[in-house]
């Protein structure tokens, strides 16, 4: 995985890594020490006594009764301004505009905390591809020639092989497929090693998984999911953040919440006849 400085992280460079490259790229030191410290303080406070939250790709951990060693914190936008800063970071936003379209949205922003001895995940691909182990539930001919997802991982603790840095198999985003037992994922994988404040950007169709934390320290990160405007978000962010947050939201945040895209709506209740869509004389 390439590691570059933020000044070198042009949209073209980032998108090249996600599409034709290995599927992931690390932007070094994108966030300040103070931002990392504040984000980590919030994540620790909200996960210290709350082990049982919804999580994903942890079937084996559930069988082994080790889910309490892996903790998720959802709805981060409502838990601190630093998470808005992270999701609206200009280098990331400009790369996402090129990758997912100018009106891209945010599907989720959460934290994942893996305690010492915590479990790894099942190798997988991310939403909306994440149940592609059932390919018949997807449209005929779906592929990754155009992306439906981008992920950003912001480490709050060192991501090393010992702490369980995310594993991924480079170039697996080129063909849409859920990793199978015979794919030798763990023999072929590399690690998304990174320092606190880095940002690892990757295409969620790339095979990946969190690895077990074999160290004596926590391994926490902020996880941001970006989607094209027309993909249904994973978290109901607009409802979760509340009206006060929406009233104060920047133009970029309003876009991330999906407020620039008016659908679905009850078209039967619109009293004034308008031409809502189209190239000529449209309202939007």
C-alpha positions in Angstrom: 0.0 0.0 0.0 1.4 3.4 -1.0 1.8 6.0 1.7 1.8 9.6 0.6 1.8 13.1 2.1 -1.4 15.1 2.0 0.0 17.7 -0.4 0.6 14.9 -2.9 -2.9 13.4 -2.4 -4.6 14.8 -5.4 -8.0 13.4 -6.4 -6.4 11.8 -9.4 -3.7 10.0 -7.3 -6.2 8.7 -4.8 -8.6 7.5 -7.4 -5.9 5.8 -9.4 -4.9 3.8 -6.3 -8.5 2.8 -5.6 -9.3 1.8 -9.2 -6.3 0.6 -11.1 -3.9 0.3 -8.2 -4.0 -2.0 -5.2 -7.4 -0.7 -3.9 -6.0 1.3 -0.9 -3.8 4.2 -0.1 -2.5 5.8 3.1 -2.5 9.6 3.5 0.1 10.4 6.2 -0.7 12.7 9.1 -3.9 14.1 7.7 -5.3 14.8 11.1 -3.7 16.6 14.0 -2.7 15.2 17.4 -5.4 17.2 19.0 -8.1 15.9 16.7 -6.9 12.3 17.3 -6.8 12.8 21.1 -10.4 14.3 21.1 -11.8 11.6 18.9 -10.1 8.9 21.0 -11.4 10.4 24.3 -15.0 10.3 22.9 -14.7 6.8 21.6 -13.3 5.5 24.8 -15.9 7.2 26.9 -18.7 5.7 24.8 -17.3 2.2 24.6 -15.9 1.6 28.1 -19.1 0.2 29.6 -21.0 -0.7 26.5 -19.7 -3.8 24.8 -22.9 -5.1 23.2 -23.6 -3.0 20.1 -24.4 -4.0 16.5 -21.3 -5.2 14.7 -20.4 -7.0 11.5 -18.4 -10.0 10.2 -17.8 -11.3 13.7 -19.6 -14.6 13.5 -16.8 -16.7 14.9 -16.3 -14.2 17.7 -19.9 -14.6 18.6 -19.6 -18.4 18.6 -16.5 -18.1 20.9 -18.3 -15.5 23.1 -15.6 -12.9 22.5 -17.8 -10.1 21.1 -17.2 -8.1 24.3 -13.6 -7.5 23.2 -14.7 -5.7 20.0 -16.8 -2.6 20.5 -18.5 -0.3 18.1 -19.6 3.3 18.7 -22.2 4.5 16.3 -23.7 8.0 15.5 -20.4 9.8 15.9 -21.6 13.0 14.3 -23.8 13.6 17.4 -21.0 12.8 19.8 -18.4 15.5 18.9 -17.5 18.2 16.4 -14.2 16.5 15.6 -16.1 13.8 13.7 -17.7 16.4 11.4 -14.2 17.8 10.9 -12.9 14.3 9.9 -15.8 13.6 7.5 -15.5 17.0 5.8 -11.7 16.9 5.5 -11.0 18.7 2.2 -8.5 16.3 0.8 -10.9 13.4 1.3 -13.9 15.3 0.1 -12.2 16.3 -3.2 -11.1 12.7 -3.8 -14.6 11.4 -3.1 -16.1 13.9 -5.5 -14.0 12.4 -8.3 -14.5 8.8 -7.2 -18.2 8.8 -6.3 -19.6 12.0 -8.0 -20.1 15.5 -6.9 -23.2 14.7 -4.9 -21.8 11.8 -2.9 -23.1 11.1 0.6 -21.9 9.6 3.8 -23.4 6.2 4.6 -21.9 5.8 8.1 -19.4 7.2 10.5 -18.6 5.0 13.5 -15.7 3.8 15.6 -14.3 0.3 16.1 -12.4 -0.5 19.2 -10.6 -3.8 19.5 -9.4 -4.6 23.0 -6.2 -6.7 23.8 -7.0 -10.2 22.8 -9.9 -9.0 20.6 -10.9 -11.1 17.6 -10.4 -10.4 13.9 -13.1 -10.4 11.3 -14.3 -12.7 8.5 -12.7 -11.6 5.2 -15.3 -9.5 3.4 -16.2 -6.6 1.2 -18.2 -3.6 2.4 -21.7 -2.2 2.1 -23.5 -2.2 -0.3 -21.5 -5.2 -1.5 -21.2 -6.8 1.9 -23.8 -9.6 1.3 -22.5 -10.5 -2.1 -22.0 -14.0 -0.8 -25.7 -14.2 -2.0 -25.1 -12.9 -5.6 -28.6 -13.8 -6.7 -29.9 -10.9 -4.6 -28.0 -8.4 -6.8 -28.8 -7.1 -10.2 -27.7 -9.0 -13.3 -24.2 -7.9 -14.4 -23.3 -5.8 -11.4 -19.6 -5.1 -11.3 -17.0 -2.7 -10.0 -16.4 -0.8 -13.2 -18.1 2.0 -11.3 -17.7 2.3 -7.5 -20.6 2.2 -5.1 -18.5 2.6 -2.0 -15.4 4.2 -0.5 -14.0 3.6 3.0 -11.8 5.8 5.2 -10.1 4.4 8.3 -8.6 6.9 10.7 -6.4 5.1 13.3 -6.6 6.5 16.8 -4.0 4.0 18.0 -1.1 2.5 16.1 -2.1 0.1 13.4 0.6 -2.6 13.4 0.7 -6.3 12.7 0.6 -6.9 16.5 -2.4 -4.6 17.2 -4.4 -6.1 14.3 -4.0 -3.7 11.5 -6.6 -4.3 8.7 -5.5 -7.0 6.2 -6.3 -6.7 2.5 -5.5 -8.5 -0.7 -4.4 -5.9 -3.3 -6.2 -5.7 -6.6 -9.2 -7.8 -5.6 -11.5 -4.8 -6.3 -11.1 -5.4 -10.0 -13.6 -8.3 -10.0 -16.7 -8.1 -7.8 -16.6 -11.3 -5.6 -17.0 -12.2 -2.0 -13.8 -13.9 -0.7 -14.2 -17.6 -0.4 -12.5 -20.2 1.8 -10.3 -21.4 -1.1 -9.0 -17.9 -1.9 -6.1 -18.1 0.5 -6.8 -14.7 1.9 -4.5 -14.9 4.9 -1.6 -16.2 2.7 -2.0 -13.4 0.2 -2.9 -10.4 2.3 -0.9 -7.3 3.2 -1.6 -5.0 6.1 -2.9 -1.4 6.3 -0.3 -0.3 8.8 -0.7 3.3 9.8 -0.1 5.8 12.6 -2.7 7.8 14.6 -3.9 10.7 12.4 -3.2 8.9 9.1 -6.1 8.2 6.8 -6.3 4.9 4.9 -8.7 5.3 1.9 -9.8 2.2 0.2 -12.4 0.8 -2.2 -14.8 -1.3 -0.2 -14.9 -4.0 -2.9 -11.3 -4.8 -2.0 -11.1 -8.0 0.2 -10.2 -7.0 3.7 -10.8 -7.7 7.4 -9.7 -6.5 10.8 -7.1 -8.9 12.3 -6.8 -10.1 15.9 -5.3 -7.7 18.5 -2.4 -9.7 19.9 -0.9 -6.7 21.7 -1.4 -5.3 25.2 -3.0 -2.1 24.0 -6.3 -1.0 22.4 -6.6 -0.7 18.6 -9.3 1.9 17.9 -10.2 3.8 14.7 -12.9 6.0 13.1 -14.5 4.4 10.1 -16.2 6.5 7.5 -18.3 5.1 4.6 -19.0 7.2 1.5 -21.5 6.3 -1.1 -22.9 7.7 -4.4 -26.0 9.8 -3.9 -28.5 7.1 -5.0 -27.3 4.3 -2.6 -29.3 3.9 0.5 -27.2 4.8 3.5 -26.3 2.2 6.1 -26.9 4.5 9.1 -29.9 6.8 9.2 -27.6 9.8 9.9 -30.2 12.4 9.1 -32.6 11.1 11.8 -29.8 10.3 14.3 -28.1 13.7 14.4 -31.3 15.7 15.2 -32.7 19.0 14.0 -30.3 21.3 15.8 -27.3 19.6 14.1 -29.0 19.9 10.7 -29.7 23.6 11.2 -26.0 24.2 11.9 -24.7 22.0 9.2 -22.3 23.3 6.6 -23.1 22.9 2.9 -20.7 20.0 2.7 -22.3 18.3 5.7 -25.8 18.8 4.3 -24.6 17.0 1.2 -23.1 14.2 3.2 -26.4 13.8 5.1 -28.2 13.4 1.7 -30.2 16.6 1.9 -29.2 17.6 -1.6 -30.9 14.6 -3.1 -34.7 14.8 -2.5 -35.7 11.2 -3.0 -37.6 9.2 -1.9 -40.5 11.6 -1.4 -44.3 11.5 -1.4 -44.9 13.0 -4.9 -48.7 12.7 -4.4 -48.6 15.3 -1.6 -46.8 18.0 -3.7 -49.6 20.6 -4.3 -47.9 22.9 -6.8 -47.3 21.4 -10.3 -43.6 21.6 -11.2 -41.1 20.1 -13.6 -38.8 18.6 -11.0 -36.3 16.8 -13.3 -34.9 17.1 -16.7 -32.4 19.1 -18.7 -34.9 21.8 -19.6 -36.7 24.1 -17.1 -36.3 21.7 -14.2 -36.7 22.8 -10.6 -33.6 20.9 -9.5 
